[in-house]
Amino acid sequence: MRMSAADFRKRLTKTPSKFGNERFELDGIVFASKAEAKRYAELKLLQAAGEIVDLELQPKFKMTVNGVEVCTYVGDFRYWHVHSKTCVTEDVKGFATKDFKLKAKLFRAVFGHDIVLVKS
């Protein structure tokens, strides 16, 4: 039996997460936390103002070392900053977990730039 979209969203918001955050919906998009949804709203304003372009949600990065795929990192946001002409990858977190710290170091080694940690 298929679940309706409304039932699915209710179920999402009631499912507890590992770190206790509640899922939050904005513009029809379900975010992992209220802080992530808030950051999305801020980035949309920056994009409308022409400060950033090509805003992407949940970008995936395969991290390969010596021909071996170690893992895939999924960021929260990726965009191009117009003035500095740089690609920015962001992750919204309440605190940097051990897994995040390790993936951030690997990301830097593989891609040559840092993940921006946006603390909630």
VENSUL-V807527 format. One line per field, one symbol per residue. ss: DSSP state (H for helix, E for strand, - for the rest). phi: phi as a letter, one per 40 degrees, with the letter a starting at -180 (. if undefined). A space follows every 50 residues. Layout:
BEGIN
ss = ???
phi = ???
END
This chain:
BEGIN
ss = ----HHHHHHHHHH---------EEE--EEE--HHHHHHHHHHHHHHH-- -EEEEEE--EEEEEE--EEEEEEE--EEEEE----EEEEEEEE----HHH HHHHHHHHHHH---EEEEE-
phi = .cccccccccccccccccbgcbcabafgbcbcaccccccccccccccccg cbbfcbbfcbbcbbbfgbccabcbccaaabccccfbcbbbbcacaccccc dcccccdcccbgaccccbcc
END
